[in-house]
Amino acid sequence: MNNTYRAIGMIPKDVFICDWHYERPEQIAVYFALKGFDVATCPWRKPEVALIQLEDMKRSRQQSGSLMKNRFQGIIETVWSGADHFLDSYYNPETYKQETSEAAVIKKLIESYKDLDKALQSKEKN
């Protein structure tokens, strides 16, 4: 709304972009990569959004050429609570019973990474 997008050409290309989209899985990482930046998508407290963002990141890497592929750096989970609250909710989920939390996102992402790792190991064996 304030037209800051026009300033993208003024940003040095060695700046690492952390693309925060918490409510919807916007695919803006592609825009930043096309503009020459390394970029990571940063979810927050909605596991369903984070998992779509992870799939988008994987697809962007898979469908890009060698120049673009390396610009898609992955996922960085954001945590906006104190470490004590986060760790408590991670290790004591029955205390919080929330489907939308930073700890829930981390757990879903870890599950997805483990599944990806198993698939890669299986592919290597075959």
C-alpha angles and dihedrals in degrees: 000000000000094000096241089145088081090067094064091100090060095059115096112246092234090070111110110224120219103197108207116199112153108166102039133022096248113183097221092129087080090058093052092047091050088052089056103261131130105237141187125192114233119205124184129189108343113086093193091056093044093052092051089048090052091051090048091051092049092047092048090053093045095048098043130090122245094273096052099034094072093052091068098081101176138243130331113190114218122218119195099180132077117279091247093057093044094049092045092052091045097050097032105039093160088067093061106027092192125149089194110057139112090251091052090052093050091050093049092047091049090051090050092048091050090051090049091049091050091049091050092048091049091049091051091052092053 
